[in-house]
Amino acid sequence: MALYAFAVSLLSLLFVLTKVADRTYRVLAPVAFAVHTLVAVVVLPLLPYRWDTATFDREARAILNGGLPSFSSTVDSFAAFHALVYAFLGADPIVLSLVNGLLAVLTPLPLYRVLKSLYPSLSVPRLYTLAVLFLPLPLLFTTLPMRDALSILVFVTALALLCMVPDNRDWRPLVVASPLLALLSLLRPELAAVLALGASAGASLWVLDAVSEKPVSLRLVAASATTFGFVGFLALTRLVPLSALNRRIAFRASGGAAYLEGLQYESWFDVLLLAPIRGLYFQFAPFPLHVNSAFDLLALGSLPLLVFFFTGALRSLYRTESDRVIGTGLIVVYVGGVIGYGLIDSNFGTSVRHRIPFVLLLITFAAPTLFGLEQSLEDWLRVRPEERREGDEQDGEREELDSVVHVGEQYPNHSD
């Protein structure tokens, strides 16, 4: 069964590669799929962690056997796709892992569209493709036989289609995006909600620009984004009772990977006050003092990369010319998602899975920084080692001469 699923997935990938123009992706995608296959067949069976894979497998088999799933609406909605994979390729979790590997490898393709919409004049950096395909934790979790790979691919595809509407002044992508948003609302309703919020923020700015017949000020852009953030907060207070929010936090804050245990919200003002702190935990935790297991250590290893992408994103958005409508919508999606998940998630194992879509957004924001780094590496590699050593020696001699001149200027009358 696994061999058949591998063959079907590989042939599907090879077919897609014939339609893709990006040379870097054509080279790296088969390598990435090979790594996903290795993780599925060799690594996952050896890990002591099983996450919720048994639950997804059980619900899919229930449908396959003519029954109805009965766990939760979000898990059960994925169970239909899960059962379909089992019906065509064999009822084995490894089969779904291989299909998930294929879905993960396809994820950069819609992200390219998002990147080009945000930074129209920027070429796709090779480091961007490398980061999206090979970041260790996203690679691991999108291989697991669960819903992450599918929900992330649907999320970024819907995002790319929404970006095409103002980019091309064409409403047809919205028609295609609508069923994807409906599917996402079944798989991950919170992701569909932040997409709708970001699309509304971008659309409002688009309308303001059209009405004023000139680009509105950045202050008004910030006010628009803040307004939609406040609207999202008000919607949360109406849709989710505070007691239900506390119950979800208590449920998440369990196990050895829990953080901020015992924290409960006394009022909606507490929610507003603690939102930035919990958002930082969601995006960057675990921190060094949280390491209690090998998995925590692996998650901690991604912290320097997350900090690099975050600072690179801030630097790129500030210094690089970008599409303001697309940028506003994407920032609202990112901030809304990080804050929204952060308000509830209280477990590292859950957070590192849930934050994958927003890590991909951070990498997209930081693309100009990655491009600059790539150019610097290429310039450095073009210099022959002999020339590099000669340059270092010349720099050393120049520094030594400068120091002698400096001493001579400082002590003009000094003699031995």
C-alpha positions in Angstrom: 0.0 0.0 0.0 2.7 2.4 1.0 4.7 1.7 -2.2 1.6 2.4 -4.3 0.9 5.6 -2.5 4.5 6.7 -3.0 4.3 6.0 -6.7 1.1 7.9 -7.2 2.3 10.9 -5.1 5.7 11.0 -6.9 4.0 10.8 -10.4 1.7 13.6 -9.3 4.6 15.8 -8.2 6.5 15.1 -11.5 3.5 16.1 -13.5 3.2 19.4 -11.5 6.9 20.1 -12.1 6.4 20.0 -15.8 4.1 23.1 -15.4 6.4 25.1 -13.0 8.9 27.6 -14.4 10.9 28.2 -11.2 14.1 26.2 -11.6 14.9 26.2 -7.9 11.6 24.7 -7.0 12.0 22.0 -9.7 15.3 21.0 -8.2 14.3 21.2 -4.5 10.8 19.8 -4.6 11.8 16.1 -5.4 14.4 16.3 -2.6 11.8 17.7 -0.2 9.4 14.9 -1.1 12.1 12.3 -0.5 12.7 13.8 2.9 9.0 13.7 3.7 9.0 10.0 2.6 11.9 9.3 4.9 10.2 10.9 7.8 6.9 9.0 7.1 8.5 5.6 6.7 11.5 5.7 9.1 11.3 8.6 11.6 7.6 8.7 12.6 7.4 5.0 13.6 10.4 5.4 15.9 9.1 8.5 17.7 7.5 8.0 21.1 4.9 10.7 20.3 1.7 9.8 18.6 -0.2 13.1 18.9 -3.8 12.7 17.7 -3.0 10.3 14.8 -5.0 7.5 16.3 -8.1 9.7 16.5 -7.9 10.7 12.8 -7.3 7.1 11.7 -10.2 5.8 13.7 -12.6 8.5 12.3 -11.5 7.8 8.7 -12.0 4.0 9.2 -15.5 4.6 10.5 -16.4 6.3 7.3 -14.6 3.7 5.2 -16.7 1.0 6.9 -20.0 2.8 6.3 -20.3 4.5 9.6 -20.3 8.1 10.8 -17.5 9.9 12.6 -18.3 11.2 16.0 -15.4 13.1 17.5 -15.6 16.8 16.6 -16.8 18.7 13.6 -13.3 19.8 12.6 -11.8 16.4 12.9 -14.8 14.8 11.2 -14.6 17.2 8.3 -11.1 16.0 7.6 -12.1 12.4 8.1 -13.9 12.5 4.7 -10.7 13.4 2.9 -8.8 10.9 5.0 -11.2 8.1 4.2 -11.0 9.0 0.5 -7.2 8.6 0.6 -7.7 5.2 2.4 -10.2 4.1 -0.2 -8.0 4.8 -3.2 -4.5 4.1 -1.8 -4.9 1.8 1.1 -6.0 2.1 4.8 -2.6 2.8 6.4 -1.5 5.9 8.3 1.8 5.9 6.3 -0.3 6.3 3.1 -1.8 9.5 4.4 1.7 10.7 5.5 3.0 10.2 2.0 0.0 12.2 0.5 0.6 14.9 3.2 4.2 15.0 2.1 3.0 15.8 -1.5 0.6 18.5 -0.2 3.4 20.1 1.8 5.8 20.1 -1.2 3.1 21.9 -3.3 2.6 24.6 -0.6 5.3 27.0 -2.0 3.5 27.3 -5.3 0.6 29.5 -4.0 3.0 31.2 -1.7 5.0 32.5 -4.7 1.8 34.2 -5.8 1.4 35.8 -2.4 5.0 36.9 -2.5 4.8 38.5 -6.0 1.6 40.3 -4.9 3.3 41.8 -1.8 6.6 42.6 -3.5 5.9 43.0 -7.2 9.5 43.9 -8.2 11.2 41.2 -6.2 12.4 37.9 -7.7 11.7 34.8 -5.6 14.9 34.1 -3.6 16.2 30.6 -3.6 16.5 30.8 0.2 12.8 31.5 0.3 12.0 28.2 -1.4 14.6 26.4 0.7 13.1 27.8 4.0 9.5 27.0 3.0 10.3 23.4 2.0 12.9 22.4 4.6 12.2 24.1 7.9 12.4 21.1 10.3 9.3 21.4 12.5 6.9 22.3 9.6 8.4 19.5 7.6 7.8 17.0 10.5 4.3 18.1 11.3 3.0 18.3 7.7 4.1 14.7 7.3 2.1 13.5 10.3 -1.1 11.7 9.3 -3.3 14.5 10.4 -5.0 17.6 8.9 -2.2 20.1 9.0 -0.8 19.6 5.5 -4.2 19.9 3.8 -5.4 22.9 5.9 -2.1 24.8 5.3 -2.3 24.2 1.6 -5.9 25.3 1.4 -5.1 28.4 3.6 -2.2 29.6 1.4 -4.1 28.8 -1.8 -7.1 30.8 -0.7 -4.8 33.6 0.4 -3.1 33.7 -3.0 -6.4 33.9 -4.8 -7.6 36.7 -2.5 -4.3 38.6 -3.3 -5.0 38.3 -7.0 -8.3 40.3 -6.8 -6.7 43.7 -6.1 -3.5 42.8 -7.8 -5.2 42.0 -11.2 -8.4 44.1 -10.7 -10.3 40.9 -11.4 -13.1 39.3 -9.3 -12.9 35.8 -10.8 -10.3 34.5 -8.3 -12.8 35.3 -5.6 -15.2 32.9 -7.1 -12.6 30.1 -6.8 -11.5 31.2 -3.3 -15.1 31.0 -1.9 -15.3 27.2 -1.9 -11.8 27.0 -0.5 -12.8 29.3 2.3 -15.8 27.1 3.0 -13.6 24.1 3.1 -11.2 25.9 5.4 -14.0 26.9 7.7 -14.7 23.1 8.2 -11.0 22.1 8.7 -9.8 25.2 10.6 -12.6 27.7 11.1 -10.2 30.1 12.9 -8.0 30.3 9.8 -11.0 31.1 7.7 -12.0 33.8 10.1 -8.6 35.5 10.0 -8.5 35.3 6.2 -11.9 37.0 6.1 -10.7 39.6 8.5 -7.6 40.3 6.5 -9.5 40.4 3.2 -11.9 42.9 4.7 -9.1 45.1 5.9 -7.4 45.0 2.5 -10.7 45.7 0.7 -11.5 48.7 2.9 -8.1 50.2 2.0 -8.6 49.5 -1.6 -12.0 51.3 -1.5 -10.5 54.2 0.4 -7.7 54.6 -2.3 -10.3 54.4 -5.1 -12.6 57.0 -3.4 -9.9 59.5 -2.6 -8.3 59.0 -6.0 -4.9 58.9 -4.4 -3.1 56.6 -1.9 -4.3 57.4 1.6 -1.8 58.1 4.4 0.0 55.4 6.3 -1.7 56.8 9.5 -5.0 56.0 7.9 -3.8 52.6 6.9 -2.7 51.9 10.5 -6.1 53.1 11.7 -7.9 50.9 9.3 -5.9 47.8 10.4 -6.4 48.6 14.0 -10.2 49.1 13.5 -10.5 45.7 11.9 -8.5 44.2 14.8 -10.9 45.8 17.2 -13.8 44.5 15.2 -12.3 41.0 15.4 -12.0 41.3 19.2 -15.6 42.4 19.5 -16.7 39.5 17.4 -14.7 37.2 19.7 -16.5 38.6 22.8 -19.9 37.9 21.1 -19.2 34.5 19.6 -17.2 32.9 22.5 -18.3 33.2 26.1 -15.5 34.0 28.5 -16.1 30.7 30.4 -15.7 28.7 27.2 -12.4 30.5 26.5 -11.2 29.6 30.0 -12.2 25.9 29.5 -10.3 25.7 26.3 -7.2 27.2 27.9 -7.4 24.7 30.8 -7.8 21.9 28.3 -4.7 23.1 26.3 -2.6 23.7 29.4 -1.9 20.0 30.1 1.0 17.7 29.8 4.7 18.3 30.1 4.8 20.8 27.3 2.3 23.2 28.9 3.0 26.9 29.5 1.3 29.7 31.4 -0.5 27.0 33.5 -3.2 28.2 35.8 -3.8 31.4 33.9 -7.5 32.3 33.6 -9.3 35.4 32.2 -11.4 37.3 34.8 -12.7 39.7 32.3 -12.5 40.7 28.6 -10.1 43.4 29.7 -7.7 40.7 30.9 -8.0 39.1 27.4 -7.1 42.4 25.8 -4.2 43.1 28.3 -2.7 39.6 28.0 -3.2 39.2 24.2 0.3 40.5 23.2 2.1 38.4 25.8 0.3 35.2 24.8 0.9 36.1 21.1 4.6 36.2 21.7 4.5 32.9 23.5 2.6 31.4 20.7 5.0 32.7 18.0 8.3 32.0 19.8 7.9 29.5 22.6 9.4 27.3 23.9 12.1 29.4 25.5 15.3 28.0 27.0 13.9 27.6 30.5 11.0 25.5 29.1 13.1 22.6 27.8 12.0 19.4 29.6 12.3 16.8 26.8 14.0 16.1 23.5 11.0 17.5 21.6 11.2 20.8 23.6 14.9 20.9 22.6 14.1 20.4 19.0 11.4 23.1 19.1 13.9 25.4 20.9 16.3 25.0 18.0 13.9 26.8 15.7 13.9 29.9 18.0 16.9 31.6 16.3 15.3 31.1 12.9 12.0 32.5 14.1 13.7 35.6 15.5 15.6 36.0 12.2 12.5 35.8 10.2 10.6 38.2 12.5 13.3 40.8 12.4 13.8 40.3 8.7 10.1 40.7 8.2 10.1 44.1 10.1 13.1 45.3 8.2 11.8 44.2 4.8 8.3 45.7 5.3 9.9 49.0 6.4 12.6 49.3 3.7 11.1 47.6 0.7 8.5 48.9 -1.6 5.4 46.8 -1.2 1.7 46.7 -2.3 0.0 48.6 0.6 -3.4 46.9 0.1 -1.9 43.4 0.0 0.5 44.2 2.9 -2.3 45.6 5.1 -4.4 42.5 4.5 -1.5 40.1 5.2 -0.4 41.9 8.3 -4.0 41.7 9.7 -4.1 38.0 8.9 -0.8 37.4 10.6 -1.5 39.5 13.7 -5.0 38.2 14.0 -3.9 34.6 13.7 -1.0 34.9 16.2 -3.2 36.8 18.8 -6.2 34.5 18.2 -4.3 31.3 18.6 -2.2 32.7 21.4 -5.2 33.5 23.5 -6.1 29.8 23.7 -3.0 27.7 23.0 -1.0 26.8 26.1 1.0 23.8 25.0 4.2 23.8 22.9 3.3 20.7 21.0 0.0 22.3 19.8 1.5 25.8 19.3 4.3 24.7 17.0 1.7 23.0 14.7 -0.8 25.8 14.8 1.8 28.5 14.0 3.1 27.0 10.8 0.8 29.1 8.5 2.1 32.3 10.3 5.7 31.2 10.1 5.2 30.9 6.3 3.8 34.4 6.3 6.8 35.7 8.3 9.1 34.1 5.7 7.1 35.8 3.0 7.4 39.2 4.7 11.1 38.6 5.1 11.7 37.7 1.5 13.7 40.9 0.6 16.0 40.2 3.5 16.5 36.6 2.3 17.2 38.0 -1.2 19.9 40.4 0.2 21.4 37.5 2.2 21.4 35.3 -0.9 23.2 38.0 -3.0 25.8 38.5 -0.3 26.5 34.8 -0.1 26.8 34.6 -3.9 29.2 37.5 -4.0 31.3 35.9 -1.3 31.4 32.5 -3.1 32.4 34.1 -6.4 35.7 35.3 -4.9 38.3 32.6 -5.2 39.8 31.4 -1.9 43.3 32.7 -2.9 41.8 36.2 -3.5 39.8 36.0 -0.3 43.0 35.2 1.7 44.9 38.0 -0.1 42.1 40.4 0.7 42.2 39.4 4.4 46.0 39.9 4.5 45.6 43.3 2.9 42.9 44.2 5.3 45.2 43.1 8.2 48.1 45.1 6.9 45.9 48.1 6.4 44.6 47.9 10.0 48.1 47.6 11.3 49.2 50.7 9.3 46.2 52.6 10.5 47.0 51.7 14.1 50.6 52.9 13.7 49.4 56.2 12.2 46.9 56.5 15.0 49.6 56.1 17.6 51.9 58.5 15.8 49.2 61.1 15.7 48.3 60.5 19.4 51.9 60.8 20.7 53.8 63.0 18.1 56.7 63.8 20.5 57.1 60.3 21.9 60.4 58.5 21.2 62.0 55.3 22.5 
